[in-house]
Amino acid sequence: MLLTITTTHQPATDLGYLLHKNPARLQSLEITGGQAHIFYPEATPERCTAALLLDIDPVALVRSHRGPAGEGFALEQYVNDRPYVASSFLSAALVKAFNTAMNGTCKDRPALPEVLLPLEATVAVMPAASAEQLRRLFVPLGYEVETEAHLLDSKQPDWGNSCYFTLRLRHPALRVRDLLSHLYVLIPVLDRGDKHYWISREEADKLLRRGGEWLPRHPEREFITRRYLRFAEFVNPTLERLLADDSLDEETPETIADFPAGAVVDTPESSDVVGASAPADGDAPAKQNLHDLRLDRVTEEIRQLGAKRVLDLGCGEGKLVRRLLKNGSIEHILALDVSWRELERAQQRLHVAEMPPRQRERLTLTQGSLLYHDARLAGYDAAAVVEVIEHLDESRLAAFEQVVFARARPGAVLVTTPNADYNQRYEALAAGDFRHHDHRFEWTRAQFAAWAEGIAERHGYRVRIEPLGPEAPEVGAPSQLAVFEQ
């Protein structure tokens, strides 16, 4: 069985640093039932390919009781597909050959493991029920998937194709360790036989360790978990742990009433703003939730754009969806979130089950990630990304950019995020603290503008940025909005 990994990143030979394997020499490792060989068929500054070749001895498998039981026919123990077909043997060899790379460590180049590279991987061969099964596993992770079917017998073409495929994966911007973790988990999922070792509870920990970043968001996570653990009794507890890691704690709502003394408070004029009411003469302005203010502004901008088909990316419990459904000119809303629990909460709070059929047809609630290509996101007039990007690692924003601006390409994209300049106005925040424990970063106005202008230039959008909330001298407003239009 053979795995190759190729990059055209410049210089492409950085792949050698990432994999901790010198392109100039062949390296061999002892593995269960045979040997693994690591070598580089090509290694130039323009293109570099690393290969992992497994040489499995079927006789050694029989002697170690790692092969088929031989119940089908007399020679099945010795004549079978185990030495040739990607399986748990290849998954185990990945860890032994590239463990340091899978852990995201590079002693000589510490920053290199976080770099997003154009990557291509080929596995020869993968067992699968169909090419569609392979696509269902890898497309949600952002890969372009190409499969090559193989005849059952080249001398008898009328027998049709076998269940084996050569699999080619391409990703425009991915960390090497992410590619390795995807392969490590998904290869044994498709293994037609049992794993070559005992399935213990440690396997559940391995699955969570290697798949914890992406598996909770995968639409086939239940299938993956059950197949990886071979339907062991601890499948359901493992799924529960995945779900538990899947949702973000709700942020504490910021309210204009809690803003520092001296801040100018603008009371929205619209009478349908949730939680707002017109103050009587001489009364203080009504208490206004900052998150509601963001949602109202985004809703109004989408109305002004005249969008008919709208994406709510990171929809949470559906507060923006509720507002959008009031706009009768919107024909369809696709609301996406990584958290299944949040989607269930959205269904309950929006009373989806009780909606009239025509209203129900206008809404799709679905699970997905903004870090992996999703063909369902294409063809929309506008996309709202409200208080989402700050929950992503900054190193993953390039993947977010590819998913939303390069591939989905809605006519307009509305992104809101906190303004870090304003944080000094919150007495409860120490210097350098974020407003919520799950924020991975918070940007100043200048940082947000630079990021937005770069995206607009790279992807053919124009962008305008405006403050959200009451502005204070020197530090601006508590939140900020970027409106991208093609």
Salt bridges, closest charged atoms under 4 A:
ASP14 OD2 - HIS9 NE2 3.14
ASP14 OD1 - ARG109 NH1 3.15
GLU42 OE2 - ARG47 NE 2.83
ASP81 OD2 - ARG192 NH1 3.04
GLU114 OE1 - ARG175 NH1 2.91
GLU114 OE2 - ARG177 NH2 2.76
GLU120 OE1 - ARG170 NE 3.55
GLU132 OE1 - ARG135 NE 3.21
GLU144 OE2 - ARG407 NH2 3.72
GLU146 OE2 - ARG168 NH1 3.72
GLU146 OE1 - ARG170 NH1 3.11
GLU148 OE1 - ARG168 NH2 3.46
ASP178 OD2 - ARG175 NE 2.86
ASP178 OD2 - ARG396 NH2 3.71
ASP191 OD1 - ARG82 NH1 2.90
GLU203 OE1 - LYS195 NZ 2.80
GLU203 OE2 - LYS206 NZ 2.89
ASP205 OD1 - ARG241 NH1 3.26
GLU213 OE1 - ARG175 NH2 3.01
GLU213 OE1 - ARG396 NH1 3.68
GLU220 OE2 - ARG136 NE 3.26
GLU222 OE2 - ARG226 NE 3.15
ASP246 OD2 - ARG221 NH1 3.41
ASP249 OD2 - HIS437 NE2 3.05
GLU250 OE2 - ARG345 NH1 2.86
GLU251 OE2 - HIS391 NE2 2.84
GLU251 OE2 - HIS439 NE2 3.26
GLU254 OE1 - ARG294 NH2 2.97
GLU254 OE2 - ARG435 NH1 2.98
ASP292 OD1 - ARG323 NH2 3.25
ASP296 OD1 - ARG323 NE 2.80
GLU300 OE2 - ARG303 NH2 2.51
GLU301 OE1 - ARG297 NH2 2.82
GLU301 OE2 - ARG464 NH2 2.45
GLU317 OE2 - LYS319 NZ 3.84
GLU317 OE2 - ARG349 NH1 2.73
GLU342 OE2 - ARG345 NH1 2.69
GLU354 OE1 - HIS351 ND1 3.73
ASP374 OD2 - ARG376 NH2 2.56
GLU387 OE2 - ARG294 NE 3.24
ASP393 OD1 - ARG440 NH1 2.89
GLU401 OE2 - ARG458 NE 2.80
GLU401 OE2 - HIS459 NE2 2.61
ASP421 OD2 - ARG445 NE 2.85
ASP438 OD2 - HIS391 ND1 2.74
ASP438 OD1 - ARG440 NH2 3.74
GLU442 OE2 - HIS439 ND1 2.61
GLU466 OE2 - ARG297 NE 2.69
GLU485 OE1 - ARG462 NH2 3.74
GLU485 OE2 - ARG464 NH1 3.15
